[in-house]
Amino acid sequence: MNFGQQHDEGRREELIRQIEHSVAHLSLPELEALYYDMLTKDYIRK
């Protein structure tokens, strides 16, 4: 059993929840800016 991997997965899930919560409160222009930024950094692939 790899306890480090379990801790990493828990932290990953926590970060995803925090990011989802924050993104849900952004305005449309803020979402568009975030989308463009993530797209240009290749975090989002079409």
C-alpha positions in Angstrom: 0.0 0.0 0.0 1.4 3.4 -1.0 0.4 6.0 1.6 2.1 8.8 -0.2 0.0 8.2 -3.3 -3.2 8.2 -1.2 -2.2 11.5 0.4 -1.4 13.0 -3.1 -4.8 11.8 -4.4 -6.6 13.4 -1.4 -4.8 16.7 -1.9 -5.6 16.6 -5.6 -9.3 16.1 -4.9 -9.2 19.0 -2.4 -7.6 21.3 -4.9 -10.1 20.4 -7.6 -13.0 21.1 -5.2 -11.5 24.5 -4.3 -10.9 25.4 -7.9 -14.4 24.3 -8.9 -15.9 26.4 -6.1 -13.9 29.5 -7.1 -14.6 29.1 -10.9 -18.3 28.8 -10.2 -18.3 32.4 -8.8 -16.5 34.0 -11.7 -18.3 36.4 -14.1 -18.4 35.6 -17.8 -15.6 38.0 -18.7 -13.4 36.4 -15.9 -14.3 32.9 -17.2 -13.4 33.9 -20.8 -10.1 35.4 -19.6 -9.3 32.2 -17.6 -10.2 30.0 -20.5 -8.0 32.0 -22.9 -5.1 31.9 -20.4 -5.5 28.1 -19.9 -5.8 27.6 -23.7 -2.6 29.5 -24.5 -0.7 27.6 -21.8 -2.0 24.3 -23.4 -3.9 23.3 -20.2 -7.0 23.0 -22.4 -6.8 21.1 -25.7 -9.6 21.4 -28.3 
